[in-house]
Amino acid sequence: MKTAVEIFFRAIGIYALFTIPVLGSPIIYVISMVYVLSFGWFAWALFTIISFTGVNATRSYRARIFLLIVGIPVSVAFSFQMIEVFAAERNVWYSGAFLGFPIAATISGWISLFFSAKRYRYTKPEELNRIAENTTL
């Protein structure tokens, strides 16, 4: 779980850097970051479930990484949909240029995952958890 949390927080930082060009309109940048901090926890929860499933279901490093690579856009899409479910915005999937934000979040997640990918190379989930516990953020 610690690895998933680390990936999540690193992805938020990378996302904040990716979306700096939006500072031409600071209110959009602030709203974007508020949405990430408010609804990003849905992505983290789903990604954590996918991560635990992937680590425990397969011994193959490639299969684990593939599952996590696919899990990131699924988690981001789920989180983006929660914006509409909780009525913060309407018709989020028809928001035009604002669809760039979940794309930036997905790319941020992939970059963050590749910083932590070596932890998923271990074959036993117990070793992965031990390595994660001995690593500091």
N, C-alpha and C positions, 0 to 999 in steps of 0.2 A: 504494500500500500504506500510505503514511503516513496518508492520509485514513481508511482503514478502521481503523487502529490508534487514531487519535484518536477516532473514533466509538465504538470498543469501550471505551476507558478512560473516556470521558465517560459512556457508558451505565452503566458499573459505579458511578461516583460518583452518578449520578441514581438508580440502583437502590438504593444504600445509603441515600439520603435517603428514597425511597419506602417502604422497609421499616422505617423507624424506629419506626412504631407497634407493630411486633412486639417492641420492647424491653420490652413488658410481660412477655414471656418471653424473657429474654436468650439462653438456650441455643439457641432456635430461630433467633434473629437471627444468632448466631455460626455455626451450622450452615449457614444459608442463604448467608452470605458466604463460608464455606469452599467450599461447592459452586460458587458463582459463580466464585471464583478458581481452583478445580480443574478444573471442567468447562466454564467459559465459553470456554476456548480453542478448543473444538470449534466453538462459535458464531462466534467470530472467524475461524477458518480457512474455514468455509463461507461466511460473509458476504464475506470477501475474495475468494474465488473468484467469487461472484455479482457483486461489485462490478467486478472486472476484466472479467468476461464482459459485463456491462451497459455499461461504458464503451466497450469495443471493438466490441460488436455493433451498437450503435445510435447514431445522431447526435442523436436527439430527446431533449431534456431531460425531457419528460414521461414518455417510455418508460423512461429511466434511473431516474428517481425512483420510478416505479411498480414497476419491477423491484426496487429496493432496499427499498421499503416492504413488498412481499410477501416479500422475502428475509429480513427481520428475524424475523418469526414462524417461518419455516421453520428458520432458524438456531437460534433459541431452542429450538424443539421438538426439533431434532437434539441439541442440547446436553443438554436435559432427559432425552432417551432414553438418552444415554450414562451418566447416573447409574445407570440400571438395567442397562445392558450391562456396566458395570464392577462390578456387584454392590454398589454403595454403598447402594442402597435397592431394595426389591422393589415391583413394581406401581406405578410412579410415576404412571401416568395414572389410577389409582384412589385417589389420596391425599386426596380431599376438599378441604378448605379450603387445603391446601398447593398446589393448582393456581393459587392466587393469585400465587405466586412467579413462574412463567413469564409470567403476564399482566403483572405489574409489570416484568419484564425486557423484554418486548416493548414496552410503553409507553415505558420508559426508552430503548430503542433507537430508537424513532421520534422522540422528543424530541431525542436526540443527532444523529440523521440530519438533522433540520431545521436544526440549528445549522451543519451542514456542507454543506447542500444547494446553496449557491451555487457550490461547487467543481465540481459536476456540470453546471453550466450551459454550460461550455465545450464546443465541438463536437469538438475534436481531443483524443485521449487524451494526446498529447505536451504540450499546454497544461495539461491537468489535472495531469499529473505534475510539470510545472515549477512550477505554483502551489502544489502540496502540498509540494514541496521547499523553497520559499521561505517557508513559513508555520511559525511556531514553535508548540509546544504551550503 
